[in-house]
Amino acid sequence: MNPERSPVILEVCANSVTSAIAAQDGGAARVELCENLAEGGTTPSYGQLILARKHLHIKLYVLIRPRRGDFLYTDLEFEVMQADIRACIEAGCDGVVIGMLKADGSIDKERCTELVRLARQWGLGVTFHRAFDMCADQYQALEDIIEMGCERILTSGGKSTAMEGATTLTHLIEKAAGRITIMPGSGITENNVADLIHFTGATEVHSSARINIPGQMQYKNDHILMSNTPGDEYSIDVTSADRVRKILKAANS
C-alpha cells in the first residue's frame, strides 16, 4: 500500500443479510443493503433490515428505491420512500441511499432535500445513488447534490461501468474538490480496481463482490420458470468474503 495515502474504502452492495455478513467478514467498511440487484436494486424488506442491523458492526446504509425503472416518482412513491427512511431511522441504520429526478433529467432538489433533512435530523448519512448517471447535466447535478447535503455520490461516470466512465469520474472528483465524495461503482472487480483508483484518484469504491452458488435442492423441476427472465432457478448470487478481501487488497496495493 502507498504509505502516503489513506486506505481505499470499500462499500459492498449487499443483496441480503447473508451477503452483508460476508461483506463484513471480508473487511468492507460499509454495506449498501438492497434487494433485486438484477433490477438495479430496490429497498430491502423490513426483515432484512432488522437482521442486518443485528449482525453488522460496520456501517449499514439502505437503498431507498421503491421500484425498478426510472427515477421519476409519483407523490405516492415519494411517501413510500419517506416511510422507508423512517423504518431505517427506527432500526438504527447509519445512512440511506436516495435519488430522484425530474422529467427533464435534472435533480429533483425539492423532494430529495426533504429526504436528506429527514435522514440527517436523526443522524443518518445520505448517499446519492446512480440516478446521477441518468441525469441530463452531471456537473450541474454535482452542485445540486452538494447543496442538498449529501455525503457522497455513487456513480459510474454516466456509463454502464465505472471503467467505461473513468475519464468522467476523474473530472467529477476534480470538480468536487473535497466537497463531496465521488464513489465509483458498477463492474468493479479485483481485476480492475487498482487501475481505476490509479486513474481517477478515488478514495472509496463500490462493488457487489458476488459469486453464483448452486442451491441445495435435490429435486428440480426443469420445466418451469419462476420469472420473466430466463436463468437458473436453483442457484443464487451472494457476496463472497474472499472476493471482498481480494478487491481491498488490489485497491490498496
N, C-alpha and C positions, 0 to 999 in steps of 0.2 A: 504493500500500500504506500502511496505517496505520503511521506510524513508531513508535508506542507499543507495538506488539506484534510478537512474532517471526513470521516467515513460517509460514503453514499448511503442514504436511507432507502430501504426497500419497503414499499407498501404492496401487500398482496391482495388482489381481488379474489375474495373467497366466496364460493358459491354455496357454502353450507357451514354449519358449525364444525363438521369434520375437517373441511378444508381450512377453516380458521385456526383450528388447533395445530394442524400440520404447518401452517404459516408461522405460528408462534414457535413451534419446535425447531423450525429451520432457521430462526433468527430474524424474522421480519420485525420491523419496528411498529408497524401499523397494519390493520386489516380494514379493507373496504368490504363489508358484508353485503351480499346481494343474492338474488336467485335468478334463474333463467338466463344464464350467460349466452346461450345460443340466440337469444333475442336482444342482446346488448345489455342485459341486466335489468332487473326490476327489484322493487322493495321486498326484502325478505319477510317471512312470516313472523308473527309475534313470538312463536315458539323458538325459532332460530335465534331471534334477537335476545331473548332471555337466557337461553342456554349458552350463547356465545359470550354474553357478559359474565356468566357464572364461571366459565372456563378460561377466559383470557385475562392476563395481566398486562398485555401490551395494549396500545391504543385501539379502540374499536370505533370506526366510522361506519355509518349505514347509508346505503344508497336510497335516496328518496325519488323514486320514479314509478308512477302507478301503472304504467303500461309500456309496451314496445312502441316503436314508430317514432314520429317526430316529437318535437319538444314544445309544441303549441297546445296549451292545455285549456280546458273549459273551466268555468268557475267551480263546478262540482269536483273536478280532478284536483284543483287547487286546494279545496277543502280537505280532500283525502290526504294530500301532501302535508298540510298543516297538522292533521290528526296523527299522521305517521311520525312527524317530528316530535309531537307531544309524547308519543309512546317511547321514542328514543330518550327523551329527557327523563321520563319516569323510570326507564330501565337503567339509567346511569351510564349511557354511552358517552364517548368522548367527543363525537362530532357527527355531522351529517354531510352528505354529498348531494348537491342540488344543481338544477339548471333549467331555465325556461327561456324560450324565445318568443318574439312577436312574429306575426305573419311575414313581415318584410325582412326577416333574418337578423334583426337587431336583438340585443339582450332585453328581456322583459324586466327592466330595472325596478319598476314599482313593486311587482309581486315577489321578485327574487329578494328585494330588500326586506320585505315583510318576513320572509322565511329566515333570512340571516339574523334579523333582530330577535325573532322568536327563539332561535337556537342560542344566540350569543348572550341573551339576558339570563340564561340558565347555565352559562359557562361552557357551552359546546362550541367547538371549532367548526368551520364550514369550508368545504372544498367545492369548487365549481367544476362540474363534470364535462364530458365530451360533447355536450350541446354546444360548447365553444367551437368545436370543429365544424359545426353545421351553420355557423353564423356568417353573415354577409361580409363583415369587416372585422377581422380578428384584432387589429390594432386598436380600433375604437372599442371593441368588446373588452380588451385588456384593461383599458382605462375605466370602463363602466364597472367591471368586476372589482377592481381595486377600490373604487369609490364605495361600492356596496359593503366592503369589509370582509371579503373572503380571505382565507389564508393562502390558498393555492388554487391553481388551475390544472386539472388533468387534461392533457391534450396530446394528440398525435401530430400536431402541426397542420391540421386540416387535410391530412391524407389517411389512407386506410391503415397504415402502420407508422410507428414513430420513426423507423429508419427512412421511410419514404419522405417523411416530413421534417427530417433532421435540419435542413437549412432554415426553415421557418421557425423551428424550435430554438435554434441558436439566436435568431433575430428577436424572438419573443423574450428570451432570457436576458438579452442585452437591453431591450426596451423596458423590461420590468425593473431592472437596475436595483434589485433587492427589495422592492416594494411589495412583492408577492412572489411566492414560489411557483415556478413553472415545472410541473412534474410530467415528464414524458410517459406515455403509456400506449399500448397496443402493439402486440407482436414482439415484445421484448423477452429475450431468452438469454441463457448463459453464453450463447454463441455470439451475440451481437451487442450485449450491454456495455462492454468495455469500449468498443468503438463509438457507440452513441454518446457515452459520457465524455470521452475524449474530444469528440467533435463539437458537442453542444455546451459542455460545461455544467450539465445538470447535476444537482445535489440530491435529488430524490427521483426514484423511478418506480414504476407501477407495472406489476406483472401478475398473471394468474398462476404461473408456475405449475400448470396442470399436467397430469398424465391420465391416460384412459386405462381403467382396470376392469377386468371381467367380473360380472356378477356371480353369485354363488348358487343360482338356481340349477337344480338337477333336471327338472322337467322344463322344456322350452316349446312353446307354440310358435312355430316358424311361419304360420300362415296369417299373421296379423301385424298391423302397425298401429301403435297407440297414439301417433301424432301425424300431422300432415307432412312432416319432414322425414324422409327415409333415413334409417340408421339402425344401429344395433340396439334392440330393446333390452338387451341383457348385459350392458356394460355402463359404467358411469365415469364421468370426469371428476377428478378430485385433485386438489393441490398436493404436490409432493414436497415433503420437508427436505428431501435430498436436492430437488431442483432449486428450492429456495436458497439452500446453502451454496449451491453452485453459482447462482446468479449473484449473490452477495460477494462471493469470493472473486468472481470475474469483475464485478463492479469496482472492487477496491484493490485490484491487483496493480 
